[in-house]
Amino acid sequence: MTISTASLKPVDKGLGATDGAPARDRRFTLACYATAQLALLGWWLGFHPGLMSPDSVTYVAHVTTGPWVAGQSVAYDALLGLSLKVTGDLSAVTLLQTAAMAAALAHLAGAIRPLGVRGRPLLVAVGCAALSPPLGAFTVSMWKDVPFTVCAVLAAGTAVRLMTRPGARPGGDAAGGVVRGEGRMWYAAGVGGRGRAGRGGGRWAWDPRLFALGAELLGLGLFRNNGFLVALVAAVALVALLAGRPGARRRVAALAAGAVAAPPLLLSVGYPAMGIASPSRSFAYQTVFGDLAVAYGERPHLFDREQRELLAEIAPLDVWRRGATCQTMARVFFDPGFGHARAEQRMSEILELWRGLLGRAPGTILGARICRAALAWQVGPTSGEPGGELYRFSLGDPRLPDGWEGSPAASAMRRRPISEGLLAAGLFALDASTVRQFEWLLWRAPFWCYLTYATAALAWWRTGSRAALAGAAVVAGQQIGVILTNTAPDFRFMVSPILVGVLFVPLLLREAGHLARSDP
């Protein structure tokens, strides 16, 4: 039995009261934003203009000395180019990143609160996320992965909001779905609710949250070229959660399809039309070389003479053996003996070889992929395994190309802390956070992924609400997407699940408390 809230009066004052709720919600969201922004501003003042990496140099080179290649994120390159042109510096981008991340955390906290979580624990969780050395320093790093992460956190918050009953009181139990207990039964009238809103008419046809979700999923692909795969997996999971609500499913599926299709279309047609060169095929398929190295190192008999000659033409066979670690493809792809020009010329044959191995020895290829995705799946550290060292940050000034000394770009990329005290505190905190025993908690995402799933499942089991499951779907998209795309154990690839997991902790504590009190 389901009952639409549109025809119900509140059963009791606690569940139905909404007087002053919008104002309280705005104050709470503003408090979360201010807390996160203040903490992140401290990281920005210390590491001004931001933490740089070799990738940062590549981004800036694209929009200054050229050529501009779409091998990274054209959208992020454009932001850096605009900042250099308008301000003569790059710090505006990292400052904008702190504001965007603070807004994303506040957005997610505001989405979780109507699921029955009190504001104070959520505010503490937001503060912990922003103050955490890995997460705070990441936010002020000049990486395309920062706006990608912002989009993922925003998408998680929007997904939760879409599955939450409108008007649900913060602290109440009626947070979307059927609420079991005390003789009450409320039905979510959000996305996919039955009646006119669920069948295709009504306000959901133009609900701005639907378009916000589409824009956030699109951002995943614009700020990371392979991010559209994460958006695809997340969208499939979200559509599955809307089972029985065909109107809402069609709208979410249509918006997600556009968000997933747009980035590959831009890469193949749009960017070349703008004069931005396409990345080389060998760069785009670099994970394939890692798979081949593992297969050759573990099962050389899978390769016949002609196939070994193909490998040897690209790099000596010793290079393939040395690179046969499943943790990273860097040991083969970036080996001095690897011939990138020859790999580009023979790429069609390399892909044919890879597809053949996938058919003959799928376990070897899948095993290599899962091993390389340990960053997303294995709770414990992999630093003791060949190539398993976790990459965190480049804390010094980046190495600049020849001829850059004295250029405006070189000056813009040098560290110029606004507060030496905050810089010293930040460096101390980062170094202290690298204790190996805490790597699983502070630097790795799997624990937080599983915590998010457990929280969402518990909330669904206890209340019937799918709202938390919707947020978990975005986390699952990134965790599964890493199997398809991961190149090395880089911390930055899995930051959003940590952020979502931290903000789900108050919900987990609340649900666990209700469960404990309900035991006879």
N, C-alpha and C positions, 0 to 999 in steps of 0.2 A: 504494500500500500504506500502510495506517495501522495503528499498533500502540498499544493503550491502555496508558498508563503504569501502570494498576492491576495489570497482569499482568507488568510488567517489573521486573527488578532493575537497579540502575544499571550502565551499561556501564563507566563509570570513576568514580573517586572524585570528580572535579571536577564532573561533571554531576549525580550523584545525591546527593551528600552534603548532608544537611540537619541534621546534629547541631548543636544550638545556634542554628539559624537563627532561630526565633521571637524569642529574646532579642536577637540581633544586630539583627533588624528593628525591634524596639521601641526599642532604643537609637538606631538611626539615625533613626527617625521622631521620637523625642524631641529629638535633636540638631537636626534640621531645624526643628522647631517652635520650639525655644528660640532658634535663630539668627534666624528670621523675627520672632518676638515681640519680641526685644530691639531689633531695628532699627526695627520699627513703633512700639514704645513710645516711641522717641526722637521720631518724628514727632508722636505724640500729645502728648507733654509740651511740645513747641514750639508746636503749633497748638491747644492746648487752648482750648475744648472741642471744636474741630474747624473745618474750613473750611466756610463757609456760602455759599449762593448764593440767588438769588431763589426757586428751587424749595424750599430749606430753609424759607423763610418761609411758603410755601404749605402745606408739610406741617404745620408747627406751628399755623398758623391753622386747619387742619381740626379739630384736636383741642383747640383752646382757644376761640377766638372763634367758630368755625364760619363757614358751614355745612360739614359734612363731605361732600366730593364725591369719588367714586371715580375721579377723573381721573388720579390718580397711583397710588401703591401703598397700599392700605388696610392691608396687613400692616406696611409700614414706618411709616405714620402711627401705627398702634397701638403700635409699639415706642417711638416718641418720646413719645406720650401717657403710656405706662406709666412711662417714665423721669422725665418731669416730675412725675407723681403720686407716685412712690415716693421719688425723690431730690431733686426740686425743680430738677433740672438736666438737660442733654442729654448731658453728657460720658460717661455710662454707655453710651450707644449707640455712640459712636465708639470707646470702649475695647473694647466687645464686638466691634466690627468688626475691630480689630487682632487679637484672639484668633481670630476666625473665619477671617480671611485667612491667618494663620500656620498654622492647622490645615489649611486647604485646600492650601497650598503643601507642607506636610509630607506630606499624603495623596497628592498627585500625585508627589512625589519618591519616596515609598515604593512607588508603583505602577510607576514607571519603572525602579527599581533592579533588579528581577528580569529585566529585558530585557537584562542584561549590562553595565550601567553601574556603575562603582565609586562608592562612597559619597562620596568627597571631592569630585569634580567636581560632583556633584549638590548637595552642601552649599554649595559656592561659588555655584552657580546660584541657589539659594534666597536666599542672602545678597544677591546682586546684585539680584534682583527686589525684595526688601524695602527695600534702600537706594536704589534708583533714585528720583530726585526725583519724576517723574510718578507712579510706582506707589505710592510711600510716601505722598505727599500725597493721592493719590486715596483710599487706604484710610481716612484720617481725615477725609474729606469727608462732610458730612451729605447724602448722596444715596442714593436707593433703588437706584441702579446699583451700589453697593458690595455689598450682599447678593446682588444678581443675579449679579455677577461671582464672588462666593464660590461660589454654587451651580454656576456654569458650570465653574469650576476643579475643584470636587469631582466633578462629573459626568464630566469628562475623566479624572480619576484612577480613579473607579469603573469606567468603561468599559474602561480599560486592564487593571485587575485582573480583570474578568470574562473577558477574552480571554487571560489569562496562565495557563499551566499551573500548577496547584497544586503547591507544593513546589519550584518553580524556584529554583535557588540564585543569589543575587545575584552577578553576575560571570560566570555561565554563559551558554551559548548557547540552551538549551532554554527559550525564553520563549514558550510557546504556539505551536502549529502545528508543521509539519514542519521540522526543522533539517537543512539540507543540508550534507554534508561529512564526511570522515573515516569514511565507511561507516556512520554512525549515522542512525537515523530514529526520532524521538520524536513522539508525537502529543499535542496538547493535550487534556487531560481536563477543561477548564473548561467554560464555557457553550457548549453546542452540541457538546460532545465526543460521539463515537459510543458506542454501547452504552447501558446502562440510564440513565445520567445524561442523555444526549442525547435519548432517545426520550420522556421524560415522567416517569419515576419518579426515585427517588433524591434526593440531597441538593439538586439545583438547584431542585426544586420549592419549597423554603423557604430558599434561600440568601439571607441578609440583604443581600448586595450587590445583588441584584435590586431589593429594596425600597428600598435606599438610592438606587439610580439613579432609581427612580420618584419618590422624595421630592425629589431634586435637580432633576429635570426639572420637577416641580410648582413648586418654588421659583422657577424662571425666570419662570413666569407670575404668581406671587403678588407678586414684587418689581418686575416691570415688566409693565404691562398687555398689551403686545404680545409679551411674552417667550414666550408659548405657541407662537408661530410659530417661534422659534428651537428650542424643544423639539421641535416637530413635524419640522423638517428634520433635526435631529440624530438623532431616533428612527428616521426612515426610513433614514438612512445606517447606523445600528447594526443594524437589522433586515436590511438588505441584506448586511451583513458576516457574518450568521449563515446564509447560504445553505447548504442541505443539512442544517441542524439544526432541524427543524420544532418540536421541543419547546421549545427555548430561544427560537426566534423568536416562538412564540405567547405565552410568558410576558413577554418584553420588550415585544412589541407591545401586550399587554393593559395592562401597567403604564403604558406611554407614552401609550396612548389615554386612560386616566384622568387622567394628569398634564396632557395637552393640553386635555382637555374641561373640567376643573374651573374654571380661571380665567374663561373666557367665561361659564360658567354662574353663577359668583358675581357677575360684573358685571351680568348681566341679571336674575337672580332673587335671589341670596343677599344682596348688599349692600343693595338696596332694602328687603328684608324686615327688615334691621337698622336701617333709618332712614338709611342712607348714600345720598345722591343719586347717580344715574347721571350721568356726564359728558355734556355736550352733544354732539350728533352732529357739529356743526361742529368741535369740539375733537378728537373721535375720528378724524375724516376730514380732518385739516388737511393731510396730504400731498396730498390731491386738489386743494386750492387751488394748491399749488405746481405740480402737473402742468398745471393749466389756465393758469396764468400763463405757463409756458414755451411751451405750445402757442399761446397767443394772441400772445405776443411773436415767435415764430418763424414761425408759419403762420396769420396772422389770417384768411385766406380760408377756413379750415376752419369758421369760425363764421358762421352766417347772421344776419340782422337780429334775429330773436327771441332767439337765443342771446347776441348782444352786448348786447341790452337786459337780459337776465338778469344778465350780468356787471356791467353798469353800475348795476343796482339795488343790488348788494352793495358795490361800490366803483367809483369813477370809472375809466374805461378807462386813464387815465394811470397809476393805481396798478397795474393788471395789467401794463402795459408795464414799469414800474420794477421790478416783482417778478419779471420774466421771467429770472431767473438760475437755472440748474439746480442750483446748489450748495446752496441753502437755500430753504425755503418762508417763512422769517420775514419777508422783505422785502415780501411781500404780506399774509400773515396778521396780522402785527403792525403794519402801516401804520396811522397814525391815521385814514386815510380808509376803512379796511375796516370795514364794518358787521356786527359779529358777530351782532347780533339778527336782522338781515335774512338773513344767511347761514343761521342756524338755521331760520328760517321757510321758506326755499326749498331746504333741503338735499336733499329728494327730487329736485327738478328738477336740482340741481347734480350729483348722482350719476348721474342719467339722461344728462346732458350728457357727463359723464366716460366712462361706459360706451360711449356713441356714438363718442366720439373714440378710445377704445381699439380699437373695431372698425374705424374708418375710417383711423386713423393710428397703428397700434400702435408703429411705430418712434419716433414723437415721445414718446409716454408712456414707453416702455421706456427711451429715451435719457435722459429727465429723471430716471428712477429710478436708473439706473446712475450718472449724473453725481452725483446727490445721495448715492449710496453710495460715492463715491470714497474716503471715509475707510476703507473696508474693502477696496478693490480697487486703488487707485492708490498705488504705493510713494512717488512723489515728492510734494512739497507742492502744495497748491492755493491757497495764500495770495495768489498773484498774480491769481487769477480773481475776478470779482465775487461777493461772498458766500462766498468760499472760505476766509476766515480761520478757522483752527482755534480753537475755544473750549476753554480749558484750565481755569482756576480763577478764582473770585472771591476775591481775597486779603484784601480789607477786610471790615469789618463790613457786613452786609446792610442795605439800606434797609428800614425797618420801616413798616408801615401806620400811618396816623393813629390816635392814641389808644393806641398801644402803649407809649409812653415811661413808664418807671417800673413796668411790669408785670413779673411774674416771667418771662414768656416773653422779653421784651426783654433782661432781665439774663442769661438763660441763653444768648442768642445772641451776646453780645459776646465777643470774643477775650480770654481771660485766660490767657496762657501760664504754665505752671508753671516753665519754664526759658527765660529770655530769651536765653541763649546758643544753645540749640537752635533757638529761633525765628529768630535771626539766621542761623544756619548753614542752616536749611531754606529761608529766603527767598533766600539767596545761591545755594544749589544749584538751586533752581527757576529763578531768573533765568538762571543759567549754562546750564541745560539747554534754553533756548529758542533757542539758536543755530540759525538756519534750516538750516544744512548738516546738522544732526543730527536734524532733525525726523522724517525717515523712520525713524530707528532708535529714538528715545526716545519719540515721541509718536504714531506712526502704526502701525497693526497689519498692513498688507498684507505687508510683508517677513517678519514673524513667522508669518503664515498660510502663506505659500509655503514657508518654512523647515520648518514643521511637516509639511506635506504631503510635501516632499522626504524628510524624515527617515523618516516612516512608510512611504513607498514603498520606500525603500532597505532598511529593516529587513525589510519583507515580501519583497522580492526576494531578499535574502541568506539569510534564515532560514525564510521561509514563515509567519512569525508575523503575525497580524492585530491583535495587541495595540496597537501604536502607531497603526495605522489607526483603531482604535476611539476613541482619544483625539483623533485628527485629525477624526473625525466631529463632535465637539462644536464644534470650531473652525469647521468648514464650516457648521454650523447657524447660528452667529452671523454669519458672513460673508455667507451667502446671505440670512438673515433681514433684514439691514440694507437690502437692495434693496426689501423689502416695507414697511419701517417707518421708515426714516431720515428725519428732518426737517431736519437741519442737520449741519455738520461739527463735532460735539462729541466730544472725545477720550474721554469717559467711556463712549460707546456701544460701544467696541471694546477694552476693557482685557483681558478674559480671554484673547484670542488672544495678546496680548503675553506674559502670564504663562506660558501653556502653551509658547509658542515658546522663551522663555528656558530653561525647564526641559528642553526637548527638545535643546538644544545639546549637552550631554554625550553623549546618545545618537547624535546626528549625527556627532560627532567619532569615537566608537567605531566606528560602522558605516563611515564613510569610511576609517578606519585599517585595518579588516579588508579593505575593498575594495582599498586600495592595496597591502597585503601579498599579496593573492591574484593581482595582475597578474603575468603571466610576465615 
